[in-house]
Every structure is written in C-alpha cells, then in structure tokens.
Amino acid sequence: MAEEQQQSPPRREIVTGVPRGARRRAPAHTPARSEISEHTTLGATYVRALMRSQLRTGLGALAALVSLVGALPLLFAAPGARPGLLVWLVLGVLVYPVMWLIARWYVRRAERNEADFTGLVMDPGDRP
C-alpha cells in the first residue's frame, strides 16, 4: 500500500497540433484572388465585370435623378397649377425623400455588387 500512495499520478498529454478537420487542403483550382493579383487575363475579366456592374448601378441612379429633375419643369408648366404653392411643395418637401430613396437604392446595390465579387474571388476555405 505504501507503494501505491507514493506513485505519482499518470502524466497528462498535451496535444498542440491542428485538429484534423481544420487542416487546409490545396484548392482544386487557382483562386480568383491570385488571378487578380497576378494581372492575368482572367483576373482582368473579373475586375472588368465588377466595374461594369458598378457603372450600371451608377448610371441607373443617375437616370433616376435626371428623370426626377427633368420632370419638374413639366410639372410646373402644367395647366391649372398654382405655381407658387406647387413649386414650394414639390421642391421643399417631395423631392428630398425621392432623392433619398434613389441614394439608398444605389448604396445597397453597390454593396451587393461588391459582396458578390468578394464571394466570387474568395477561397471557400477563407470564408468566415
């Protein structure tokens, strides 16, 4: 019995390696991010696609603003409209919420374009 009490408890093992599921595998294809950084033709195509989608979004917002501002003189020249009250009402109250909605649409669409592009170029293992 004295021997059993004097024996030290078994030593604990400390594992410092990476868990098996967390090991990264080499991608089956070249990630688009490297294509962009290496300035290849495919990388230029990815960047050009992002620029085109952002340009389309910007032109859409610009067209909406031009149509809003362009329609104002037609509204003011409408027969039977009281010019003083109508002008103040439209320019002072109604135009700003519409402009805010156009701006909000533009920002959301631009962020969605960037998120789609980021999802395209990120490695599946790098995603959070």
N, C-alpha and C positions, 0 to 999 in steps of 0.2 A: 504494500500500500504506500509506503514511503516513496517508492519509485514512481508511482502514478502521480503523486502530488508534485514531485519535483520536475516532471516532464513539462516542457513549455507547450503552449497551445500551437496548433499547426500554423505554419506561416501563410499569410494571405497573399494571393497572387494579384498583381495589378496589371491590367491589360491596357496598353497605351496605343494600340493600333486603331485604324479606321474601321468602323463596322462594315460588314460585307455589303450591305445594301447601299452604303454611301459612296462606294468606290465609283469613280467616274470611268465611263467607257469612252473609247475614242468614237467620235461621231462617224456615222456611215458616209456622210458627205462633208464637203468643205463648208463650214458655216458661212453664211452670207456676210457676216461681220468682217471676216478675213478678206472676202472678195472686195468689200468696200475699201478696207484699209490698204489693200494691195493695188488699188486702182485698176482692176480688171474690167473687161467689157461687161461682165455680169454685174459687178458692183456699180458701175456707171448706170446700168439699166435700173437697178434698184433705186438709186438716188434720183434718177430722172423721173421714175414713177411717183416718188414722194413729192417731188417738185411740181409735177403736173397736177396731182390731186390737190395740193395746197393752192396752186394757181386757179384751178377750177372753183375751189371754195371761195377764194378771194374775189374772183370775177362774179360769182353768184351773189355775194354780198354787195358788191359794187353795183350790179344791175338792179338789185332790190332798192338800194339807196337812190340811184338815178331815177328809177321809175317813181319812187315816192316824191322826190323833189321835183321831177318833171311834171307830175300830175298836179302839183299845187297851183300853177298859173291857170290851168284849165278849170280847176275848181273855183278859183277866184273870179274867173270870167263867166261863170255860169249865169244865165239869165235869171233874174228874180232873187239873186242872193244879196243879202245886205253886206256890203263889203267890209265895213268897219268891224262889226261883231264877228263875222265869219273868219276874217283874217286873224284876229286876235285869238279866237278859239282854236283854230287849226294850228297856227304857228306857236302859240303859247302853251297848248295843252296836248293836242292829239299827236303831234309829230314825234315828240320825245319817247313815248312808250313804244311806238313802232320802230324807231331807230334803236332803242334798247333791245327789242326782240331780235332785230336783224344782227346786232352785235353779239348777242348771246348765242344765236344760231351759229354764227361764224366761229366763235371761240370753241364751242362744243365740237363742231365739225372738224376744225383744225386739230384739236386734241385727239379726236378719234382717228384721224389720218395718221398722226404720229404714233398712236398706240398700235395701230395696225402695222405700221412699218417696223416698230420695235419688236412686235411679235413675229414678224417675218424674219428679221435678221438675228434674233437671239437664238442661242443654242437651247434645245429643250432642257438640258441639264442645268443651265444658268438661271432658269426662271424661278422666282420665289415661291 
